Amino acid sequence: MALAWQSPVYLERRRLLDLLPEGPGFAIHLEAPAGFGKSVLAGQLAARLPLRTLWASALLGEPKALLARSLGLPEEVPWGAVVAALQEVPSLVVLEDLSGQEDLSPLLRTLPCLLVLASRKPLPYPELPKLLAEGRLVHLGAQDLAFTPEEAQTLFAGREGWEEAHRATGGWPLPLFLSALTGEPPKPQALLQGLRESLSPEELQEGLLLAALPYLPLAHATPATESLFQRGLLRRLPQGFRLHNLLREMARKNLLPEVQEAVRRAEGRLPPEVLAEAFYEAGLHRELLELMERPIQIDLPAERLLRFADLLRQGGPRTHLRLGEALLQCGKKEGFPLLEPLVEAEDPRVALTACGHLAYYLAEPMLGQDLPRARAYLERGLGLLERVPEELAGRFLNDAARVPYEEGRPEEALALLEEALRRLPPSSPFRPSPLLNLALLEFELKGSLLKRIAALEETLGSLRVSRPFVLPGHLRDLGRFYLLLGEREKARDYLKRAAEEPGSPLASLEARMLLAHLEGDAEALRRLVAQAELWENRYLAEEGRALLAELTGDEGLLEGLSGFFPSLARARLRQDPSLLPPYPEERLERLYWQAARYRLLREGGDLEALISLTDARERVLPGLLPLGLLPRNRPELARAYPLGEVLRSGWKEAIALRLEEIPPLRVMVLGTFQVHTPLGPAELRGKAREVFALLLLGLPREEVAFALWPDMPEAAALNNLYVWLARLRKLLEPWGVATYLGEEGLKRVEADLFALEEALQREDAERALALYREPLFSGLDHPHLDRKREEVFHRVRALFLKRREPRLLERLLELDPLDEEALLSLVERCLEQGQRARAERLLEAYRKRLKEELGERASPQVQALLRRLRG
């Protein structure tokens, strides 16, 4: 986890910080008992370095698994994947509470980060002596971390007692700090008594509560929590506040009854999952079992719930329901015997929940899959539906739909999901699951692609709260589907979000592969394929190699691969339809297969089969077939493709069908001269620029011809104009269909000049200020354009002078520093606002510039104003 060390009360010990390396490739070993400031020093190091910080405690699990989770990787990935992820972004990794039994060799051999190892005793890792000899390891022990007398004196901020405290503690930072805070000698009982006397009752109760919590969620902090943090008694982690370990140990050992009472008082304040942890840690086992029997949602992760397993086995039916499901979620079949007796429970809600869990997990292949037994519990549960609340019935039906789906009865699964949605209230947080399952089934059965997209988008917000670990896969699916629909910007956005979202690193990796393929980045795709192979994920590695082979044309990348995607890519690269894989069962793979067959054979039947596979019909073509492969007698099929792609194709019949979609020509002539078509900038040069500029002013063709060739006969001048108009048309309408140049001149044009003239007409000074830039029609010289420049400037000036707003007057002086009328008006506004000094500076600068540039004296009015201001 990332950690920000924000408490203002810790003494920054530069003596230690200056000893520490600051970049990847080095290691730091902090070895000292608890309370010696190892975490504080590491936190202060993190605060001063521009590195991503990952923080983990070996007490919470194996460091590799914890780092993998922090990096968004599966906990079971090999060290190589963790090392590769650390190398991607310069990082500081802090590993606390190490015992020496951890497997850190791959990390210590490569040092892909700046690594801090914190332990209470020596670490036997064989790499450490080698790193020390190479000068790549800094080892600080308790003597180094202990406060010096000077630091203790600074900590006490001039108060008495620092010498005695330093002698008693030997410079041990935490007791010394508590002694400085409380004014009491650093002995456990004395420290606790000192804290009791120095803290308010609310702060003391909060500290006692935190002694029983792994952390207090930030959302449930109180002013007392913040006060304890400001005093330096708490650490602030991303997930919440945590009491220092030594204080937790002291409180539990010496004040356990008070800790228990603080936990009981917090029952109405804490969410049930946090309260459950507090009950367990405080030894309030009866209260924990009572909590587990309540008919409420307790969102404890299965792994955390299993910590209480021995105790929970002593509980009642609901407790066994929670424990049984947690065991099965973690792949432990011991959950079945806990759940099976509960189907006979007198409470139909308990019985139905047990039936739902058993039906779902007995249909799970990874747990051995016993479909006959799963079917029996499904049928038993159906008989209980009318005896339970509607929401509970809906949840059962959603879980039970897994059984017919695994049995190959999708129609029955579909019916169960529809019934689940009918029963679940509109506001139920459990609606996303059946909605998504229903959309998936309807896509497989009926090709309802658009409905599936809608379901995915509709449930994203609720999934972030209820099931965040599935978000990367859903975002990836949305990206893939929008690729099919030719909406590449939407696809790119969803794929980027999937790539960055934590929770499912394999889905994120697949999203990055699709993104690299979309952007044609072969090198990035090659690195991603290597990551998939490092993770030993065959499906992703094969898909990535197929994408890379398609991108590079290198069939050798497919050697030895026989999966669906490699076979499809091989057939396409060799242009051999006989190499196509068998027709697949999944509808998405059918789309890819049918598109590949059409590419190879160009048969109309394959195209129609492809279009009929989903309710989106021809809208799926852009993600599967190049525009150039469409039959020329079917221009209507090009409606689904991005407009720019159709314009670039020059397919006039297809372009004509979409003429109204073509956006206006964008023209900028204020301070520049730029013309942008939907395909990018149009490079107008020479006479083409003049022709365009005069047409933009609204001159008829005859006047344009006369203005540009005044000495030529009318017919010759018009002939010249027609030649340049033809050249201009090729630049503005390279797709060959008349769009912007008509018989009457330019049409469908958006110009900044038009926007400025509209603002002047409305007397919208703010809009005019934002738009007006000089010169108008940059780089062109013609009497018509000179007159336009003067006209526009005088209209802008008149409006700004009329408004008399300082920003507008300042802009006039930027345009013409010798505009005396604007100057005097601005000086008047300054004097009205009491800004005499500024008014004097403006007048003096004007007087000086007038003399230096023109050799003239300022007007009597300006001189009189200056004399008055100078007294």
TIDOKOL-226552 format. One record per residue (C-alpha): x, y, z. Coordinates in steps of 0.5 Angstrom, whole numbers. Each point is the difference from the previous one (the first is absolute). Layout:
REM residues N
> x y z
> X Y Z .
...
//
This chain:
REM residues 871
> x y z
> 0 0 0 .
> 2 7 -1 .
> 1 4 6 .
> 1 7 1 .
> 3 2 7 .
> -3 7 1 .
> 0 1 8 .
> 3 7 2 .
> 3 -2 6 .
> 5 -5 -2 .
> 7 2 1 .
> 4 0 -7 .
> 6 -3 2 .
> 5 2 -6 .
> 6 -3 3 .
> -4 -7 -2 .
> -3 3 -6 .
> 7 2 -3 .
> 2 -7 0 .
> -5 -3 -4 .
> 1 -1 -7 .
> -6 3 -5 .
> -1 -4 -6 .
> -1 -8 -2 .
> 6 -5 0 .
> 1 1 7 .
> -3 -3 7 .
> 0 3 7 .
> -1 -5 6 .
> -3 3 6 .
> 1 -5 6 .
> -3 2 7 .
> -5 -2 5 .
> -7 3 -1 .
> -1 7 1 .
> 7 2 -2 .
> -3 5 -6 .
> 1 -5 -6 .
> -6 1 -3 .
> 0 8 2 .
> 7 0 -4 .
> -2 -4 -6 .
> -6 5 0 .
> 4 6 0 .
> 4 -3 -5 .
> -6 -1 -5 .
> -2 7 1 .
> 6 3 -2 .
> 1 -5 -7 .
> -4 1 -6 .
> -1 -8 0 .
> -6 -4 0 .
> 0 -3 7 .
> -3 -7 1 .
> 0 -2 8 .
> -2 -7 3 .
> 1 -4 6 .
> 2 -7 0 .
> -5 -1 6 .
> -5 1 -5 .
> 2 -6 -5 .
> 6 -2 -4 .
> 4 7 -3 .
> -1 -3 -7 .
> -7 -1 0 .
> -1 7 3 .
> 4 4 -5 .
> -4 -4 -5 .
> -6 2 2 .
> 2 8 1 .
> 2 0 -7 .
> -6 -3 -2 .
> 3 -7 -2 .
> -3 -7 2 .
> 3 -2 7 .
> 2 -6 -3 .
> 5 3 -6 .
> 7 -2 0 .
> 5 5 3 .
> 2 1 -7 .
> -6 4 -1 .
> 0 4 6 .
> 7 2 -2 .
> -2 2 -7 .
> -6 4 3 .
> 5 4 5 .
> 5 1 -6 .
> -6 4 -4 .
> 0 6 5 .
> 5 2 5 .
> -2 -2 7 .
> 2 -1 7 .
> -2 -6 3 .
> -1 -1 8 .
> 0 -7 3 .
> -2 1 7 .
> 0 -6 6 .
> 5 -4 -4 .
> 2 -7 4 .
> 5 -2 -5 .
> -4 -6 -2 .
> -3 3 -6 .
> 2 -1 -8 .
> 3 6 -2 .
> 6 -2 -4 .
> -2 2 -7 .
> -2 7 3 .
> 7 1 3 .
> 4 -3 -6 .
> -4 5 -5 .
> -1 6 5 .
> -5 3 -5 .
> -2 5 5 .
> 3 4 6 .
> -2 -6 5 .
> -1 2 8 .
> 1 -7 4 .
> -3 1 7 .
> 1 -5 5 .
> 1 -1 8 .
> 6 -5 -1 .
> 5 -2 -5 .
> -2 -2 -6 .
> 4 -6 -3 .
> -1 1 -8 .
> 6 -2 -3 .
> 0 6 -5 .
> 1 5 6 .
> 7 -1 1 .
> 1 1 -8 .
> -4 6 0 .
> 4 3 6 .
> 7 -1 -3 .
> -2 3 -7 .
> -2 6 4 .
> -8 -1 -2 .
> -2 -1 7 .
> -1 5 6 .
> -1 -4 6 .
> -3 4 6 .
> -1 -3 7 .
> -3 2 7 .
> 6 4 2 .
> 0 4 -7 .
> -8 1 1 .
> 0 2 7 .
> 0 7 1 .
> 6 4 2 .
> 0 5 6 .
> -1 5 -5 .
> -6 -3 -3 .
> -3 -1 6 .
> 1 7 3 .
> -3 2 -7 .
> -6 -4 1 .
> -1 2 7 .
> 0 7 -3 .
> 3 3 6 .
> -4 -3 5 .
> 3 -3 6 .
> 1 -8 1 .
> 3 -1 -7 .
> 7 -2 3 .
> -4 -5 5 .
> -4 -3 -5 .
> 6 -1 -5 .
> 4 -4 5 .
> -6 -4 2 .
> -2 -2 -7 .
> 7 0 -3 .
> -3 4 -6 .
> -5 -5 -1 .
> -5 5 -5 .
> -7 -2 2 .
> 0 0 8 .
> 5 6 -1 .
> -5 3 -4 .
> -6 -2 4 .
> 4 3 6 .
> 1 7 -3 .
> -8 0 -2 .
> -2 -2 7 .
> 5 2 5 .
> 1 -6 3 .
> 6 -5 1 .
> 0 -5 -6 .
> -3 -6 4 .
> -6 -4 -3 .
> -5 1 6 .
> 3 7 1 .
> -1 1 -8 .
> -7 -2 0 .
> -2 4 6 .
> 4 6 -3 .
> -4 -1 -6 .
> -7 -1 4 .
> 2 7 3 .
> 2 4 -6 .
> -5 -3 -5 .
> -8 2 0 .
> -5 -5 2 .
> -2 0 -7 .
> 7 -1 -3 .
> 2 -5 6 .
> -7 -4 -2 .
> 3 0 -8 .
> 7 -2 2 .
> -3 -6 4 .
> -5 -2 -6 .
> 6 1 -5 .
> 4 -5 4 .
> -5 -6 -2 .
> 0 2 -7 .
> 4 -1 -6 .
> -2 7 -3 .
> -5 4 1 .
> -3 2 -7 .
> 1 7 -2 .
> -8 1 -1 .
> -1 -1 8 .
> 5 4 3 .
> -2 5 5 .
> 3 7 2 .
> 3 -4 6 .
> 4 -5 -6 .
> 3 6 -3 .
> 2 3 7 .
> 4 -7 1 .
> 3 1 -7 .
> 2 7 1 .
> 3 -2 7 .
> 4 -6 -4 .
> -3 -6 3 .
> -3 -2 -6 .
> 2 -2 -7 .
> -4 2 -6 .
> 0 -6 -5 .
> -4 1 -7 .
> -6 -5 3 .
> 0 4 7 .
> 3 2 7 .
> 4 -5 4 .
> 3 0 7 .
> 7 -1 1 .
> 2 -8 1 .
> 3 2 7 .
> -6 4 2 .
> -4 -6 -2 .
> 4 -5 4 .
> 0 4 6 .
> -7 2 0 .
> -3 -7 -1 .
> 5 -3 5 .
> -1 5 5 .
> -7 3 -1 .
> -4 -6 -4 .
> -7 1 4 .
> 0 8 -2 .
> 2 -2 -7 .
> -6 -5 0 .
> -4 5 3 .
> 2 5 -6 .
> -2 -5 -5 .
> -7 -1 3 .
> -1 7 0 .
> 2 1 -8 .
> -5 -6 -2 .
> -5 5 -3 .
> 6 4 -3 .
> 4 -5 -4 .
> -2 -4 -6 .
> -2 -7 2 .
> 7 -3 -4 .
> 4 5 4 .
> -4 -1 7 .
> 1 -8 -1 .
> 8 1 -1 .
> 0 4 7 .
> -5 -5 3 .
> 5 -5 -2 .
> 7 4 2 .
> -3 2 7 .
> -2 -7 2 .
> -8 1 0 .
> -1 -6 -4 .
> -7 -1 3 .
> -2 7 -3 .
> 3 -2 -7 .
> -4 -6 0 .
> -6 4 1 .
> 2 5 -5 .
> 1 -6 -5 .
> -7 -2 1 .
> -4 6 -1 .
> -3 0 -7 .
> 4 6 -3 .
> 5 0 -5 .
> 7 0 2 .
> 5 1 -5 .
> 7 -3 3 .
> 4 -3 -6 .
> 0 -8 1 .
> 7 0 1 .
> -1 4 6 .
> -6 -3 3 .
> 4 -7 0 .
> 5 3 5 .
> -6 -1 5 .
> -2 -7 -3 .
> 1 -4 7 .
> -4 5 3 .
> -6 0 -5 .
> 0 -7 0 .
> -3 1 7 .
> -6 5 -3 .
> -7 -1 -2 .
> -3 -1 -7 .
> 2 7 -3 .
> 7 -1 3 .
> 1 -6 -4 .
> -3 2 -6 .
> 5 6 0 .
> 5 -5 1 .
> -2 -5 -5 .
> 0 5 -5 .
> 7 3 2 .
> 3 -7 0 .
> -3 -2 -7 .
> 2 7 -3 .
> 7 -2 2 .
> 0 -6 -3 .
> -1 -4 6 .
> -5 -6 0 .
> -1 0 7 .
> -5 5 -1 .
> -5 -5 -3 .
> -1 -4 7 .
> -2 7 3 .
> -5 2 -5 .
> -4 -7 -1 .
> -3 -1 7 .
> -3 8 -1 .
> -4 -2 -6 .
> -5 -3 6 .
> 0 6 4 .
> -6 2 3 .
> 1 7 -3 .
> -2 0 -7 .
> 5 6 -1 .
> 6 -4 2 .
> -2 -6 -3 .
> -1 3 -7 .
> 7 4 1 .
> 3 -7 1 .
> -3 -3 -6 .
> 2 6 -4 .
> 8 -1 2 .
> -1 -7 -1 .
> -3 0 -7 .
> 5 5 -2 .
> 7 -3 3 .
> -2 -7 -2 .
> -1 2 -7 .
> 7 3 0 .
> 5 -4 -4 .
> 6 2 4 .
> -3 -3 7 .
> -2 -7 -4 .
> -6 2 -3 .
> -6 -5 2 .
> -6 3 -4 .
> -5 -6 2 .
> 1 3 7 .
> 0 7 -2 .
> -7 -1 -4 .
> -3 -3 7 .
> 2 6 4 .
> -3 4 -6 .
> -6 -3 0 .
> -1 0 8 .
> 1 7 0 .
> -5 2 -5 .
> -5 -3 5 .
> 2 5 5 .
> 0 6 -4 .
> -7 2 2 .
> 2 0 7 .
> 5 5 0 .
> 1 8 -2 .
> 0 1 -7 .
> 7 3 0 .
> 3 -7 3 .
> -4 -4 -5 .
> 3 4 -6 .
> 7 -1 3 .
> -1 -7 0 .
> -3 -1 -7 .
> 6 4 -2 .
> 5 -5 3 .
> -4 -6 -2 .
> 0 2 -7 .
> 7 -2 0 .
> -2 -8 0 .
> -4 0 -7 .
> 5 4 -3 .
> 5 -5 2 .
> -5 -5 -2 .
> 0 2 -7 .
> -7 3 1 .
> 0 8 -2 .
> -7 1 -1 .
> -1 -3 7 .
> 5 5 3 .
> -3 6 -4 .
> -6 -1 3 .
> 2 -1 7 .
> 4 7 -1 .
> -6 3 -2 .
> -4 -2 6 .
> 6 2 4 .
> 0 7 -3 .
> -8 0 1 .
> 1 -1 8 .
> 6 4 1 .
> -3 8 2 .
> 3 5 -5 .
> 4 3 6 .
> 3 -7 2 .
> 8 0 0 .
> -1 -7 -3 .
> -3 2 -7 .
> 7 0 -3 .
> 2 -7 0 .
> -7 -3 -3 .
> 0 6 -5 .
> 7 -2 -3 .
> -1 -7 0 .
> -7 1 -4 .
> 4 4 -5 .
> 5 -5 -1 .
> -5 -5 -1 .
> -4 4 -5 .
> 6 2 -3 .
> 2 -8 -1 .
> -7 -2 -2 .
> -3 6 -4 .
> 6 4 -2 .
> -2 6 5 .
> 6 4 -1 .
> -3 7 1 .
> -3 -3 6 .
> 6 -3 3 .
> 4 7 -1 .
> -6 4 4 .
> 0 -5 6 .
> 7 0 1 .
> 0 8 -1 .
> -6 0 5 .
> 3 -4 5 .
> 7 3 1 .
> -1 5 5 .
> -3 -5 5 .
> 5 -5 -2 .
> 5 5 3 .
> -3 -1 6 .
> -2 -7 1 .
> 5 -4 -4 .
> 6 5 -2 .
> 4 -6 -2 .
> -4 -2 -6 .
> 0 7 -3 .
> 6 -1 -4 .
> -3 -6 -4 .
> -6 4 -1 .
> 4 6 -3 .
> 4 -4 -4 .
> -7 -3 -3 .
> -3 7 -1 .
> 7 2 -4 .
> 0 -6 -4 .
> -8 1 -2 .
> 1 7 -2 .
> 6 -2 -4 .
> -5 -5 -4 .
> -5 6 -1 .
> 6 5 -3 .
> 0 5 6 .
> 7 0 1 .
> 1 5 5 .
> -6 -3 5 .
> 4 -6 -1 .
> 7 3 1 .
> -3 3 7 .
> -3 -6 2 .
> 6 -4 -1 .
> 5 5 3 .
> -5 0 6 .
> 0 -8 1 .
> 8 1 -1 .
> 0 4 6 .
> -5 -3 5 .
> 2 -4 5 .
> -3 -7 2 .
> 1 -4 -6 .
> 7 0 -3 .
> -1 -5 -6 .
> -6 4 -2 .
> 4 6 0 .
> 6 -3 -4 .
> -5 -2 -5 .
> -3 7 0 .
> 7 2 -1 .
> 1 -5 -6 .
> -6 3 -4 .
> 2 7 1 .
> 7 -1 -2 .
> -3 -4 -6 .
> -5 6 -1 .
> 6 5 0 .
> 4 -4 -5 .
> 6 -1 6 .
> 3 -6 -2 .
> 6 1 5 .
> -5 1 6 .
> -4 -6 -2 .
> 6 -4 0 .
> 2 2 7 .
> -7 -2 2 .
> 0 -7 -3 .
> 6 -1 4 .
> -3 2 6 .
> -6 -5 -2 .
> 5 -5 -1 .
> 4 2 7 .
> -7 -1 3 .
> 0 -7 -3 .
> -7 2 -3 .
> -1 -4 -6 .
> -7 3 -3 .
> 3 7 1 .
> 7 -2 -3 .
> -4 -3 -6 .
> -4 6 -1 .
> 5 5 1 .
> 5 -4 -5 .
> -6 0 -5 .
> -1 7 0 .
> 7 1 -1 .
> 1 -4 -6 .
> -6 3 -3 .
> 3 7 2 .
> 7 -2 -3 .
> -1 -5 -5 .
> 5 -5 3 .
> -4 -7 0 .
> 6 -3 4 .
> -3 3 6 .
> -5 -5 0 .
> 5 -6 -1 .
> -3 -6 5 .
> -6 4 2 .
> -7 -4 -2 .
> -5 4 4 .
> -6 4 -3 .
> 3 7 -1 .
> 7 -3 -3 .
> -4 -4 -5 .
> -4 6 -2 .
> 6 4 -1 .
> 4 -6 -4 .
> -6 -1 -5 .
> 0 8 -1 .
> 8 1 -1 .
> 0 -6 -5 .
> -6 2 -3 .
> -3 -8 1 .
> -7 -1 2 .
> 2 -7 1 .
> 4 2 6 .
> -6 3 4 .
> -2 -3 6 .
> -6 -4 1 .
> -6 5 1 .
> 0 2 7 .
> -6 0 5 .
> 1 7 3 .
> -3 5 -4 .
> 5 5 1 .
> 5 -5 -3 .
> -5 -1 -5 .
> 0 7 -2 .
> 8 0 -1 .
> -1 -7 -4 .
> -5 2 -5 .
> 4 7 -1 .
> 6 -4 -2 .
> -4 -5 -4 .
> -2 6 -4 .
> 6 3 -1 .
> 3 -6 -3 .
> -6 -2 -4 .
> -3 6 -2 .
> -7 -3 0 .
> -6 4 1 .
> -3 -6 4 .
> 5 1 5 .
> -1 7 1 .
> -7 -1 1 .
> 1 -5 5 .
> 5 5 4 .
> -5 6 0 .
> -6 -5 2 .
> 4 -2 6 .
> -2 6 5 .
> -5 5 1 .
> 5 5 -2 .
> 0 -3 -7 .
> 5 4 -5 .
> 2 4 6 .
> 5 -5 2 .
> 4 0 -7 .
> 5 6 2 .
> 3 -5 5 .
> 0 -6 -4 .
> 1 2 -8 .
> 4 6 -3 .
> -4 5 -4 .
> 3 -2 -6 .
> -2 -7 0 .
> -8 2 0 .
> -3 -2 -7 .
> -1 6 -4 .
> -7 -1 -1 .
> -2 1 7 .
> 2 7 2 .
> -5 0 5 .
> 5 -5 4 .
> 5 6 1 .
> -5 4 5 .
> 3 -4 6 .
> 7 2 -2 .
> 3 6 3 .
> -1 6 -4 .
> 7 2 -1 .
> 2 -7 -3 .
> -6 0 -5 .
> 2 7 -2 .
> 8 -2 -1 .
> -3 -6 -4 .
> -2 4 -6 .
> -7 -4 0 .
> -4 5 -3 .
> -7 -4 0 .
> 2 -1 8 .
> 2 7 1 .
> -6 3 -3 .
> -5 -4 4 .
> 4 3 6 .
> 0 7 -2 .
> -4 3 5 .
> 5 -3 5 .
> 6 4 -2 .
> 2 5 5 .
> 1 7 -2 .
> 6 3 -3 .
> 4 3 6 .
> 4 7 -2 .
> 4 4 5 .
> 3 7 -3 .
> 0 4 6 .
> 8 0 2 .
> 1 -6 -5 .
> -2 -3 -6 .
> -3 -7 1 .
> -5 -4 -4 .
> -2 -7 3 .
> -4 -5 -4 .
> -3 -7 4 .
> 7 -3 -3 .
> 5 5 3 .
> 3 7 -2 .
> -1 2 -7 .
> 7 3 -2 .
> -2 6 -4 .
> 5 4 -4 .
> 1 6 -4 .
> -6 2 -5 .
> -4 -6 4 .
> 0 4 6 .
> -2 6 -3 .
> -6 -3 -4 .
> -2 -3 7 .
> 1 6 4 .
> -4 4 -5 .
> -6 -5 0 .
> 0 0 7 .
> -1 8 0 .
> -6 -2 -4 .
> 2 3 -7 .
> -4 -3 -6 .
> 5 -4 -5 .
> 0 6 -5 .
> 2 5 5 .
> 5 -5 3 .
> 3 -1 -7 .
> 0 7 -1 .
> 4 2 6 .
> 5 -6 -1 .
> 1 2 -8 .
> -2 7 -1 .
> 4 1 -6 .
> -3 -6 -4 .
> -6 -1 -4 .
> -6 -2 4 .
> 0 -7 -4 .
> 7 -1 2 .
> 0 2 7 .
> -6 -5 1 .
> 3 -5 -4 .
> 6 1 5 .
> -4 0 6 .
> -4 -7 -2 .
> 7 -3 -1 .
> 2 2 8 .
> -7 -2 2 .
> 1 -7 -3 .
> 7 0 4 .
> -3 2 6 .
> -6 -5 0 .
> 5 -5 0 .
> 3 3 6 .
> -6 1 4 .
> -4 -6 -3 .
> 5 -6 -2 .
> -6 -5 1 .
> -2 2 -7 .
> -7 2 2 .
> -2 8 0 .
> -1 2 8 .
> 3 7 1 .
> 0 3 -7 .
> -6 2 -3 .
> -2 4 -6 .
> -2 6 5 .
> 7 -1 3 .
> 2 -3 7 .
> -5 -4 4 .
> 0 -4 7 .
> 5 4 3 .
> 2 2 7 .
> 5 6 0 .
> 2 3 6 .
> -1 7 -4 .
> -7 -2 0 .
> 0 -1 7 .
> 3 6 2 .
> -5 4 -5 .
> -6 -3 4 .
> 3 2 7 .
> 1 7 -3 .
> -7 0 -2 .
> -2 -2 7 .
> 4 5 3 .
> 3 -7 4 .
> 7 4 2 .
> 2 -7 4 .
> 0 -4 -6 .
> 3 5 -5 .
> 6 1 5 .
> 1 -8 0 .
> -1 0 -8 .
> 4 6 -2 .
> 7 -1 -3 .
> 5 4 -5 .
> 1 0 -5 .
> -6 -2 -4 .
> 1 -5 -6 .
> 8 -1 2 .
> 5 0 -6 .
> -5 3 -5 .
> 0 7 -3 .
> -6 3 -4 .
> -4 6 0 .
> -7 -4 2 .
> 4 -3 6 .
> 3 6 2 .
> -7 4 0 .
> -3 -6 4 .
> 6 0 5 .
> -1 7 2 .
> -8 -1 0 .
> 1 -5 5 .
> 5 3 4 .
> -4 7 1 .
> -7 -4 2 .
> 4 -4 5 .
> 3 7 3 .
> -6 3 0 .
> -4 -5 4 .
> 6 -1 5 .
> 0 8 1 .
> -7 0 1 .
> 0 -5 6 .
> 6 3 3 .
> 2 -6 4 .
> 7 0 2 .
> 2 -7 -4 .
> -3 2 -6 .
> 4 7 0 .
> 6 -4 2 .
> -1 -4 -6 .
> -1 6 -5 .
> 7 3 3 .
> 3 -7 -2 .
> -2 1 -7 .
> 2 7 0 .
> 4 3 6 .
> -1 7 -3 .
> -7 0 0 .
> -1 6 5 .
> -8 -1 0 .
> 1 -7 3 .
> 5 3 5 .
> -4 5 3 .
> -6 -4 0 .
> 4 -5 4 .
> 4 5 4 .
> -7 3 2 .
> -3 -7 2 .
> 7 -1 5 .
> -2 6 3 .
> -7 -2 1 .
> 3 -6 4 .
> 5 4 4 .
> 6 -3 -4 .
> 4 7 -1 .
> 7 -3 0 .
> -2 -5 -6 .
> -3 6 -3 .
> 6 4 0 .
> 4 -6 -2 .
> -4 -1 -6 .
> 0 8 -2 .
> 8 0 1 .
> 1 -6 -5 .
> -5 3 -5 .
> 4 7 0 .
> 7 -4 0 .
> -2 -4 -6 .
> -3 6 -4 .
> 6 3 1 .
> 5 -6 -2 .
> -4 -2 -6 .
> -3 6 -3 .
> 4 6 3 .
> -6 3 2 .
> -3 3 7 .
> -6 -3 3 .
> -6 4 0 .
> -2 6 5 .
> -5 -5 3 .
> 5 -5 1 .
> 5 5 3 .
> -5 3 4 .
> -2 -7 3 .
> 7 -2 2 .
> 1 7 3 .
> -6 -1 5 .
> 2 -7 2 .
> 7 2 2 .
> -3 5 4 .
//
